[in-house]
Amino acid sequence: MSARAIETAPAIALDIGATAIKIAAISRQGELLAVRRIATPSSPEPTIAAALDEIHGLANEVDLDPASVAGIGCSIAAFVTDRGRIVATAHLGEAWVAYELGDRLSASLPANYYFALDAPAPTLGEAYFGAGQGCRDFAYVTVSTGVGAGLFLNGAIYTGGLGWAGGVGHVIVDPEGERVCAGCGNRGCLETYAATQGILALARESIERHPESLMVRIAPAELTPRAIGDAALRGDVAARCVFETAGRYLGLGLTNLVDITSVQRIVIGGGVALAGDLLLEPAREVVRQRAFPPDHRKVEIVPAALGDLSGVYGAAAMVFNDIRINIESGN
């Protein structure tokens, strides 16, 4: 393909999460040409087979040859090198550890691949196409199955000397806490209050105190953060208390984050964050009260502009801007 064709070609973007996979075709100008969503299978091989099928289906949908795209970017809920080697994961399962994702994808679909953990990837999406545009220093915090942060400092993604900066979800916010984190195994970290597992635990505790809660009627079979949010929006006191508590703990994590990084803006994304101000306003209040020095209390805390597509936009941004993250020695 000619240099001119590469300059104008779209990217294919994957976002492999613990519960869902998103596949998209995105133009260099940020136009979403097509997007698909599927549930994440339980192990690597079915996951990659399903993702590849969806890539080909999506390409046919928009009359796009996968071999002619500028590249394929992949955001994944795992610590991954630029070659696509999985180092560790908190939420995808042990079968993914040491999995050679890059080799597996390339063998089936040769392309120019880019890989990133699912914290820096959506950070880049918001930086180039969303709520981080025009801001040289901001953090993106995803609140979903887990809680993680990506750092965009001095106009570039920052991953730290060891490569994995931004683990705000495992900051200890309750050192005497009894809750065990499903991701890291520690007790009292932020994820045990503000991620999905924390939200559900708070909801179950709240229902015990308030058996008349709307949460019971809205989700009689299985509680979800969305059902809890629906109950809260309908005025259910018990459900609102869940988000107020989770929001306060999230605020403690964000206070630590801004005090350490001194970013101007914090962009909040992820499925749990779709609760909006139910979660964010208690978090903002904690930051306004506790951040130090006082200038840190002015940090903007805003929702992601790209919704649940920050990750795929970030995967595309890596392609368009040739951003390699966690480069293995010998590259």
C-alpha positions in Angstrom: 0.0 0.0 0.0 1.3 3.5 -0.9 2.3 6.0 1.8 -0.6 8.2 0.6 -3.0 5.3 1.1 -1.7 4.6 4.5 -2.1 8.2 5.5 -5.8 8.2 4.6 -6.7 4.6 5.6 -8.9 3.9 8.6 -7.8 1.8 11.6 -9.4 -1.3 13.0 -9.6 -1.2 16.8 -10.2 -3.9 19.4 -11.1 -3.4 23.0 -11.0 -6.7 24.9 -12.6 -6.3 28.3 -13.5 -8.8 31.1 -17.1 -8.9 30.0 -17.3 -7.5 26.5 -15.3 -7.0 23.3 -15.8 -4.0 21.1 -14.6 -4.0 17.5 -14.6 -0.8 15.5 -13.4 0.8 12.2 -12.4 4.4 12.8 -11.2 7.1 10.4 -8.2 9.3 11.0 -10.6 12.2 11.5 -12.3 10.2 14.3 -15.4 9.1 12.4 -16.8 5.9 13.7 -17.4 3.9 10.5 -18.8 0.8 12.2 -18.8 -0.8 15.7 -19.7 -4.2 17.0 -20.0 -5.6 20.6 -19.9 -9.2 21.7 -19.6 -10.9 25.1 -16.1 -12.0 26.1 -15.6 -15.7 26.0 -14.0 -17.5 29.0 -10.6 -18.2 27.6 -8.0 -16.8 25.1 -8.6 -19.0 21.9 -12.4 -18.6 21.7 -11.9 -14.9 22.5 -9.5 -14.3 19.6 -11.5 -16.5 17.2 -14.6 -14.5 18.0 -12.8 -11.2 17.6 -11.3 -12.2 14.3 -14.7 -13.3 13.0 -16.2 -9.9 14.0 -13.3 -8.0 12.4 -14.0 -9.7 9.1 -17.8 -9.2 9.5 -17.3 -5.5 10.3 -14.9 -5.1 7.3 -17.5 -6.6 5.0 -20.2 -4.3 6.5 -18.2 -1.2 5.5 -16.6 -2.6 2.3 -13.1 -2.5 3.9 -10.2 -4.9 3.2 -8.6 -5.6 6.6 -5.2 -5.9 4.8 -5.6 -2.3 3.6 -6.1 -0.5 6.9 -3.5 1.7 8.5 -3.1 -0.8 11.4 -4.9 -2.7 14.1 -4.9 -1.3 17.6 -5.8 -3.5 20.6 -6.7 -2.4 24.1 -7.0 -5.3 26.5 -7.7 -5.8 30.2 -4.2 -7.2 30.8 -0.7 -6.0 31.2 0.6 -6.4 27.7 3.9 -5.5 25.9 4.1 -3.7 22.6 4.5 -7.1 20.9 1.3 -8.4 22.4 2.7 -10.7 25.0 0.5 -10.8 28.1 2.5 -10.3 31.3 -0.3 -10.4 33.9 -4.0 -9.8 34.3 -6.4 -9.1 37.2 -9.7 -9.8 35.5 -9.3 -12.0 32.4 -8.1 -15.2 34.0 -4.8 -17.0 34.5 -5.0 -18.7 31.0 -4.1 -15.3 29.5 -0.8 -15.0 31.4 2.1 -15.5 29.0 -0.3 -15.7 26.0 1.3 -14.4 22.8 -1.6 -12.3 21.6 0.4 -10.5 18.9 1.7 -13.8 17.4 -1.8 -15.3 17.4 -3.5 -12.3 15.7 -0.7 -11.9 13.2 -0.8 -15.6 12.2 -4.5 -15.2 11.2 -4.6 -11.6 10.1 -1.2 -10.0 9.1 -1.2 -6.3 9.9 0.6 -3.6 11.7 -0.4 -4.2 15.4 -0.4 -1.9 18.4 -1.2 -3.1 22.0 -1.9 -1.4 25.3 -3.4 -2.1 28.7 -7.0 -0.9 29.0 -5.9 2.2 31.0 -3.5 4.0 28.7 -5.6 3.1 25.6 -8.8 4.9 26.6 -6.6 7.7 27.9 -5.3 8.2 24.4 -8.8 8.0 23.0 -9.9 10.9 25.2 -6.7 12.8 24.5 -7.0 12.7 20.7 -10.8 12.5 20.3 -12.6 13.2 23.6 -12.6 15.1 26.9 -8.8 15.4 27.1 -8.4 17.3 23.9 -6.4 20.5 24.5 -5.2 19.4 27.9 -1.5 18.6 28.3 -1.9 17.0 31.8 -4.8 14.8 32.7 -5.7 11.4 34.0 -8.3 9.0 32.6 -9.9 6.8 35.3 -12.0 3.9 34.3 -14.5 2.6 36.8 -15.9 -0.7 35.7 -15.0 -4.4 36.5 -11.8 -2.8 37.9 -10.6 0.7 38.5 -7.5 1.9 36.6 -5.9 5.2 35.6 -4.0 6.3 32.5 -1.8 9.3 32.7 -1.3 11.9 29.9 1.5 14.1 31.2 3.2 16.9 29.3 1.3 16.0 26.2 2.2 12.3 26.1 1.1 9.0 27.6 3.1 8.2 30.8 3.6 4.6 31.9 6.4 5.0 34.4 9.9 3.4 34.7 8.4 -0.1 35.4 5.8 0.4 32.7 2.5 0.1 34.6 1.8 3.5 36.1 -1.8 4.3 37.1 -2.9 1.4 39.3 -5.2 3.7 41.4 -7.7 0.9 41.8 -5.3 -0.9 44.2 -4.6 2.2 46.3 -5.6 1.2 49.9 -8.5 3.3 51.0 -9.6 1.1 54.0 -6.5 -0.4 55.7 -8.6 -2.2 58.3 -11.1 -3.4 55.7 -12.3 -6.9 55.4 -13.1 -6.8 51.7 -10.8 -8.9 49.6 -10.1 -7.5 46.1 -10.9 -10.0 43.3 -8.2 -8.5 41.2 -5.1 -8.2 43.4 -6.0 -10.2 46.5 -5.3 -7.3 48.9 -7.8 -6.1 51.5 -9.3 -2.6 51.5 -8.2 -1.3 48.1 -10.3 1.0 46.0 -11.8 -1.7 43.8 -13.5 -3.3 46.8 -15.7 -0.2 47.1 -15.9 1.5 43.7 -15.5 -1.2 41.0 -18.3 -3.6 40.1 -17.5 -6.0 43.0 -17.6 -3.1 45.4 -20.8 -1.7 44.1 -22.5 -5.1 44.4 -21.2 -5.7 47.9 -22.5 -2.3 49.0 -25.8 -3.0 47.4 -26.2 -6.3 49.1 -25.4 -4.7 52.5 -27.9 -1.9 51.8 -30.6 -4.4 50.9 -30.1 -6.2 54.2 -30.9 -2.9 55.9 -33.6 -1.9 53.5 -35.4 -5.0 52.2 -38.1 -2.7 50.8 -35.6 -1.2 48.3 -36.5 -0.9 44.6 -33.3 -2.7 43.9 -35.0 -6.0 44.9 -37.9 -5.4 42.4 -35.7 -4.1 39.5 -33.2 -6.9 39.7 -34.9 -9.9 41.4 -32.6 -12.5 39.9 -29.2 -10.8 39.7 -28.0 -7.3 40.8 -26.1 -5.2 38.3 -24.6 -1.7 38.7 -27.0 -0.6 36.0 -30.0 -1.9 38.0 -28.7 -0.2 41.1 -28.3 3.0 39.2 -31.9 2.7 37.8 -33.2 2.4 41.3 -31.2 5.4 42.5 -32.5 7.5 39.6 -36.0 6.6 40.7 -35.3 8.0 44.1 -34.6 4.8 46.0 -32.7 5.9 49.2 -30.8 2.6 49.6 -29.6 2.7 46.0 -28.5 6.3 46.3 -26.6 5.4 49.5 -24.7 2.8 47.5 -23.4 5.3 45.0 -22.7 8.0 47.7 -20.5 5.5 49.6 -18.8 4.3 46.4 -18.3 7.9 45.3 -16.7 8.9 48.6 -14.2 6.1 48.3 -13.6 6.9 44.7 -12.9 10.5 45.9 -10.2 9.2 48.2 -8.5 7.5 45.3 -8.8 10.6 43.1 -7.4 12.7 45.9 -4.4 10.5 46.1 -4.1 10.6 42.3 -4.2 14.4 42.0 -2.0 15.0 45.0 0.7 12.8 43.3 0.4 13.9 39.7 -1.0 17.4 40.0 -3.1 16.9 36.8 -5.5 19.6 35.6 -8.3 17.3 34.7 -9.6 13.8 35.6 -11.8 12.1 33.0 -14.0 9.4 34.3 -15.1 6.5 32.1 -16.2 2.9 32.4 -19.5 1.1 32.8 -20.0 2.0 36.5 -19.2 5.6 35.7 -22.3 5.8 33.5 -24.2 6.5 36.8 -22.9 10.0 36.3 -23.3 12.5 39.1 -24.7 9.8 41.4 -21.1 8.6 41.6 -19.1 11.7 40.6 -20.6 14.4 42.8 -19.7 12.6 46.1 -16.2 12.0 44.6 -15.8 15.6 43.7 -16.9 16.7 47.2 -14.1 14.5 48.8 -11.5 16.0 46.5 -12.7 19.5 47.3 -12.3 18.8 51.0 -9.1 16.7 51.1 -6.8 17.5 48.2 -3.7 19.4 49.1 -2.3 21.9 48.3 -5.6 23.8 47.9 -5.0 24.3 44.2 -5.5 20.6 43.7 -9.1 21.0 44.9 -9.8 22.9 41.6 -9.1 19.8 39.5 -11.8 19.2 36.9 -13.6 15.9 37.3 -15.6 15.2 34.1 -17.2 12.2 32.4 -15.6 10.7 29.4 -16.8 12.2 26.1 -16.6 8.9 24.2 -18.7 6.8 26.6 -17.8 3.1 26.4 -15.8 3.6 23.2 -12.8 5.4 24.7 -10.8 2.2 24.4 -11.4 1.6 20.7 -10.7 5.3 19.9 -7.4 4.9 21.9 -6.5 1.8 20.0 -7.0 3.7 16.8 -5.0 6.7 18.1 -2.1 4.4 18.7 -2.2 3.4 15.0 -2.6 6.9 13.6 0.1 8.4 15.8 2.5 5.4 15.9 2.4 5.1 19.7 4.2 2.0 21.1 3.7 1.3 24.8 5.8 -0.9 27.0 8.4 -1.7 24.3 10.2 -5.0 24.8 13.9 -5.0 24.7 15.3 -6.0 21.3 12.5 -4.2 19.3 
